[in-house]
Amino acid sequence: MYKTQQVIYLSGGCFWGVEAYLSRLKGVNQTEVGYANGRTHDPTYESVCTGRTGHSECVKLTYNPEIISLEEILEEYFKIIDPFSLNRQGNDIGTQYKTGIYWQELSQRSTVVKFLNKKQKEADRKIVVEAHEIHGFYHAENYHQKYLEKNPQGYCHVDLNQIDDEEFYHLTPKEYQITQLALTEAPYSGKYDDFFEDGIYVDVVDGEVLFTSKDKFDSGCGWPAFSKPASDDAIIKHRDFSHGMVRTEVRSKSANSHLGHEFNDGPDGKRYCINSAALRFIAKKDLKKEGYEEYLSLFD
């Protein structure tokens, strides 16, 4: 069963920086950049840049409302836009750089309207952020997707340091990129790929128990593979349409860490293909010392 996911569309200038910033919010599970609300079908970046198509550069966010609310997302969005600037953000000028909040579900409308009304009451100038139902969204060219992850020195009008990542300070850069930015480690490169010691595997972010060695098997896929999680309540799943594929992404429930993907080709039906960098292994001999004594009985 899939956790309820919701989608919201946000335009705020060049979509490279907007996507990079919003993708780092805890509870945002997936981001995609594209072109929204225009007059033409199947627009290209070049056609949108002419300013004649009516499309804006837009980010589609899929988020878990049990972890982050729509209002919290909008608060973060307002940190990175100038809501008083019409068709301009930073050094980028043109109708494609307009600001806008576009909902997919009618139930989101009241939250958006209430939020903008509150911001307008606090402001001394007119807010020009659009707000209406989404009217068409076209996936942007692949080189635009996760652009700043692939090009860290690329142009960005957004200050990506505004998010408080204090809870992630203990992570290595690789652990952060995989759990928070949904990257994937190279096959056969992870420390737990060819590793079968008795113990448990916990979320590298917050220590939530995710898998045990009892359910680990050698799948030959190049990543640690498990036949089932330690508990069905430990993980959440949702559809992942990235990289031109349809897959089931697996995340930890507590910290919302990206872990990997679920497939239906395991020895007992399921194969949980998990990034080593998303996990911390605790050996059987260390369970009591680490505060996981209740799991000792698994290895009797």
N, C-alpha and C positions, 0 to 999 in steps of 0.2 A: 504494500500500500504506500502511496506517495504522500508526503506531507503537502499541505496546501501551499502553493506558491502563488504569488501575485506579480503582475507586470506593470511597470510605469515607464513612460517615455519622457526624457528630459533633453531639451535643447539649451545649450549654454555657450555658444561660440565653437571654436575648433573642437571637434569631438575627440581628438586624441587625448587631450588633457582631462576633459570631463570624464571620459571613460576610465582613464587611469586612476583618477581620484575616487570615483564612486565605486569602482571594483574593489577597493580596499576596505569598504565599510563592512563590518561584521554583520552578517545576515543577508548581504547581497551575494547571491549564488552564481549569477551569470550576467555578463554584459555583452552587448553587441552594438556596433555602430552602424548607422545607416542614414537614409534620407527620408524625411517625413513631411506629410501634408502638402505635397506639391501638386502641380497640374499635369505632370507628364508621367508616363509609365516607364519603368525600368531606367531610371536616371543613372548617369555616370557621374563620377567626381568632376570631370571636366564640364559637363553640362550644368551641374548644380552651381559650379563656381562662376558661371556667367551671370547668375542672379536672375535668370529669366524663367526658371522652372517653378519657382515658388517653394521649393523644398528647403528645409533647414537641416543642418548637420545635427543628428540626434542620437541619443544613447538609449537603447532598450535595456531596462534593468529587470531581472527576475530576482525576487527577494522572498525571504521567509518572514511573514508578518509576526510570527511567534518570537522572532529574534530582533527584528528591527521594524519599527512602524513606518508607515508612509510619511507621517509628520516628521519623524527623525531623519528620514532620507531628504525631505524637502529642506530641513534646517541645514543639513550638510551642503545641499545644492546651493542654497543662498550664500554660503560662505565663499563660493568660487565664482559667482556671477556678479555683474553690476546690474541690478534689477531696474535701474532708471535709464539705461542706455538702450536705445532702439536700433536694432540691426548693427550692433557693434559690441564686441567684447575684446578687451585688450587692444592689440594692434590690428585685429581682424575686422574689416568693415564690409557689410553687404547683407542682403536679406537672408542669406544662408546661415548667418551668425546670429539670428534673432534668438531670444530666450523664450522658452515655453515649457509648460507642463501639460502632458497629454495623457489622459487616462484611457484604460482599456475596459474597465468595469465601471458601470454607472455608480456603484456603491462608493467608488473612490472620489467622485465629484465633490461631495460635501466636505471631505477632508481637505481637498485642494482649495476650494473656495474659502473655507473657514481660515485656512492658513494664510492665504493671500490677503484676506480682509484684515487679519491681525497684523500682518507686516505693513499694510497700507496705513493703518491707524498709528503705527509707530514711526512712519516716515514723514518727511517734510516735502517730498516730491512725489510725483505720480509714478507708480510702478507700472512698467510696460511689459511685464511677463505675460505671454499668452496663456490661456487655460481653456482647454476644450477636449473633447473626445479625439482620439487619434484617427486621422483620415488617411490611412495608407502609410506603410513603412517598408522601405526597400533596403535589403542588406547591402552594405557598402562593399567595395572590392576587398579581397582578402588581405591585401597589404595594409589596409587601414585597421584591421582587427588587432587589438592588443598592440597597437603601433609602438607605444613607448616602452613596452616590455621587450620588444625586439630591437628597438632603437633608443636606448636609455638617454642618449644625448640629443634626441630629436626635439623639435620646437614644442614648447608647451607654455601656454599663457596662464596656467593654473599652478598655484603653489601646492605641490604635493606633500609638503611637510606639515600641513595644517591638521592632519588626522593624528590624534594621540594614540600612538602604537605602544604605549608603555607595557601593556600585557604581553607584547611580543618581543621585548628586549632580550629575552633569554634564548631566542631562536637564532640559528645561524642564517645567513642570507638564503641558503638553499632551502632550509626548512620553512622560512617565511614565504618564499616564492611559491612553494608547492602548496602549503596549507592555506595561504591567504590569497594568492593570485592564480591558483588552480593550474600551475605548470605541471609538467610530468618529467620525472627523472629518466635518464637514458636507460634502456633495457640492460640488465645484467650489471648495472653500476651500483645498485643499492646494497647496503651492508646486510640486509636481511633476506636477500634473494636466495642464496644457498646456505641457509642457516636454520637449524632445527633443534636447538637446545630447549629444554623444558622451561616454560615460563609464560608470562602474559605480555601483550603488546598494548601500550596505552597511548593516548593522544599526546603528541609531543608538546602541544600547547598547554593543556590543563590537566593531564594525567588521567583522564577518563579511560576506563578499561574498554578496549575495543575488540580485541581478538585474543585467542589463546593458542599455544603451540599444539594443543590437542587437535585443532582443526586446520592446521597448516599442512600444505602438501606441495610437492614439487610439480608444478604445472609445465615447466619448460618455457614459460612465456617471457621470462626475464625480470619479473617483479614478484615479490612475495604474494603467495596465493593462499586463501583461506576458504573453507567450504561454508562457513557461517560466522557471523559475529558472536562475540561473547554474550550479547543480549540483543534482541530485536530493538530494544529501547535505546541502545547505544548509538544507533546510526539513523540517518535520514537519507532518502533517495529522491532524485528527480530526473526528468529527462534532460539530456545534454545534447544540443544540436551543433556543438562546435566542430570545427575541422571537417565540415561536410558530412558528418555521420550522425546517427541517432543512437545514443547510448544511455545507460543508466548511471548517473554519477552517484557516488557514495560520499557522504559527509558525516562528521561526528555530530551528534545531537547537541551536546553541551557547548562546545566551542565553535561549532559550525566550520570546522576545518575540512578543506578538501582532502580526501583520502585517496580516491581512485575511482574504479568503476566495477559494476557488477555484470557478470556474463552468465549465460545459461549452459556452460560446457564443462562444469566441474564433475568430479567422480560421483557426487551425490546430487547433481543437478546444478548447483550454483558455484561460481568461482568469483571470489572477491579479489580483484587484482589491485593491490595497494602499493603506494609509494613508500619505500623504506623511510624516507625523510619525514614522513608524516607520523612515524611511530617511534616510541621509545620502548625498548625491551627490558623487562624486569625478570631476572632469572628466578627459578624456583627457590634457590637458597637465599635470595634477598627479599622475598615477598614480605616476611614479617618485619624486617628492618625498614622497608619502604612504605609500610602501612597497608599492605594488601594481603594480610594474613588469611582472610576468608577464602582466598583462592587456593590455599595450600591443599585443600581436600581434593582438588581436581587431579592431583598427581599422586594420590595414595595408591 
